[in-house]
Amino acid sequence: QVQLVESGGGLVQAGGSLRLSCAASGSIFNTFTMGWYRQAPGKQRELVALITSGGITNYADSVNGRFAISRASAKNTVYLQMNTLKPEDTAVYYCNARNIHLQSLQYWGQGTQVTVSS
C-alpha cells in the first residue's frame, strides 16, 4: 500500500506562483510513474503533468511552459511548480502513482485545493 500526501495548495492571485508537494510513503519512483491531476467543479479529472520512472516529463498543453514537475528521490517527494497561474487553473489537484508493470495498480492522494483569483 502506498500513501500519498499532498500539500502546498492555497489562494493566489492571477499571475502568481505556487508549489505543490506530494510525499510518498516509500521509495517508489523506480517502479511508479508519478503524476499530477486536477479536477475543477463540474469537470472531469484531467492529467496536468507526469514524470516517469526514467525521469521523462510530460505536460498538458494548457500548462506547458508554466508548470514544472520534478522529484526528490531522497525525500520520496514529487513537486509541481506552478507559475503564471490563471483563474482557469483553479481546481483540486491530486497526486497519482501508477505502477509501471501493472497499470491498474495506482494510488491517489487526498487532493489539495488551488484557487486563482482574477
Salt bridges, closest charged atoms under 4 A:
GLU46 OE2 - ARG38 NE 2.70
ASP89 OD1 - ARG38 NH1 2.94
ASP89 OD2 - ARG66 NH1 2.80
